[in-house]
Amino acid sequence: MKRVALIGLGFMGKMHLSVYMKLREAEVSAICDVNEEALDIESLEAGGNIDTGSEKVDLSGVRKYKDYEKMLKDGGFDIVDICLPTYLHADVAIKAMEAGYHVFCEKPLANRLEDAERIVAKVEETGKFFSVGQCLRYWPAYTEIKRLIDSGDYGRVRYAEFARFSTTPTWTWNNWILNGNLSGNAALDLHIHDVDMILYLFGFPEAVHSRGVVEKDGSISQISTIYRYPDLVVTSSGGWICSDSFGFNMRALYILAKATIELDFSKNPVVMVYPQGKEKYALPLPEGDGYYYELKDFISGIEQGKLSGVVTPRSAADSVKMCLAEIDSALNEREVGGFK
Ligand SMILES: NC(=O)c1ccc[n+]([C@@H]2O[C@H](COP(=O)([O-])OP(=O)(O)OC[C@H]3O[C@@H](n4cnc5c(N)ncnc54)[C@H](O)[C@@H]3O)[C@@H](O)[C@H]2O)c1
């Protein structure tokens, strides 16, 4: 049984909490948030249930902190799970590792490349187990498609496009997510999911060319990119400027030599395969989401003494690097390359 200290009980912290309630191999032993109301999870329960199925949230044995440094000092856990605003990830992750804990950190690893690199260096120095919430690498629709591509049954990928569209997020603490300097705006915060999947599937491109919707603070709320590879065409679009009645959707289209595969979360079934010369079929998907599988994989990796390596500190830093290159490309109207 691994004991977890969860820092940041906002949207994502509650999501992680709901996953730990389902995982038999882990339990939350401490929670931390600067905002006292956010720690008062029982009061949410009084108003109904957190969306954790039919389970109620029972935090009776869980210690609560407003100051994460005090929590790190007191100890009584094995893992620190960081669900803080992105600009705080690096300092907290580094202090947690220095204090001797394994760390799971939400994506993006950081909003600046120097901070991402500081984390990677600290993981190497301390030898602590470290993973990042690049959840698409665990999301059944995406992982089952990757499995199909890797099987080679339908030949090589010739073209792929990815899209992620959302209404503007309004829920975050002090509205930090809409401050481009703190979050990187949607071009980093949201778009990084598809960028990470592109790197996972195809590795670094030779170069990127992007265009973006630029906000008053100079950050990008909607971005479209073409990735230059020698032998395939890849494009991606993402952002959160959709009208508030739109909600959220993620899509992808993969054209292989002998099949076309479509992923669309607004449709049921979510993934359809259209083989050349054969009947189309729905791709069977395991139950559950990436949030569940990424934490399950991290905990079992720690128990076995070796992480799976699906997401690494380096892969997460590379995804930050790519997003920042796309932002550079869009703002400076130039192709950006030289990633390897
Ligand atoms: N994987 C995903 O799909 C996904 C989805 C949403 C958000 N995220 C990421 O999760 C992270 C958190 O995002 P969110 O939407 O939950 O934000 P949020 O604003 O809802 O939650 C952040 C929480 O951190 C607390 N906090 C701020 N400073 C603190 C400090 N110094 N010490 C302790 N607590 C502090 C706030 O009070 C708040 O409760 C971000 O990095 C975001 O990009 C990932």
The ligand as a Gaussian input file, in Angstrom:
#p B3LYP/6-31G(d) Opt

LIG

0 1
 N       -4.509000      16.026000     -17.189000
 C       -5.523000      16.814000     -17.491000
 O       -6.360000      16.472000     -18.333000
 C       -5.679000      18.120000     -16.764000
 C       -6.920000      18.760000     -16.733000
 C       -7.023000      19.959000     -16.024000
 C       -5.910000      20.495000     -15.394000
 N       -4.711000      19.863000     -15.477000
 C       -3.502000      20.433000     -14.842000
 O       -3.621000      20.289000     -13.424000
 C       -3.018000      21.404000     -12.782000
 C       -4.066000      22.055000     -11.852000
 O       -5.137000      22.547000     -12.650000
 P       -6.611000      22.733000     -12.032000
 O       -7.522000      22.913000     -13.189000
 O       -6.880000      21.660000     -11.055000
 O       -6.435000      24.136000     -11.274000
 P       -7.317000      24.676000     -10.055000
 O       -7.087000      26.132000     -10.013000
 O       -8.713000      24.154000     -10.155000
 O       -6.649000      23.977000      -8.779000
 C       -5.409000      24.397000      -8.254000
 C       -5.490000      24.277000      -6.714000
 O       -4.187000      24.592000      -6.172000
 C       -4.379000      25.369000      -4.981000
 N       -3.137000      26.105000      -4.693000
 C       -2.641000      27.188000      -5.320000
 N       -1.447000      27.537000      -4.790000
 C       -1.173000      26.638000      -3.808000
 C       -0.070000      26.435000      -2.926000
 N        1.005000      27.243000      -2.944000
 N       -0.145000      25.407000      -2.056000
 C       -1.224000      24.583000      -2.014000
 N       -2.284000      24.725000      -2.826000
 C       -2.265000      25.725000      -3.733000
 C       -5.584000      26.239000      -5.298000
 O       -6.202000      26.720000      -4.126000
 C       -6.471000      25.271000      -6.078000
 O       -7.368000      24.560000      -5.218000
 C       -2.501000      22.329000     -13.880000
 O       -1.145000      22.089000     -14.113000
 C       -3.335000      21.928000     -15.083000
 O       -2.690000      22.163000     -16.310000
 C       -4.580000      18.679000     -16.124000

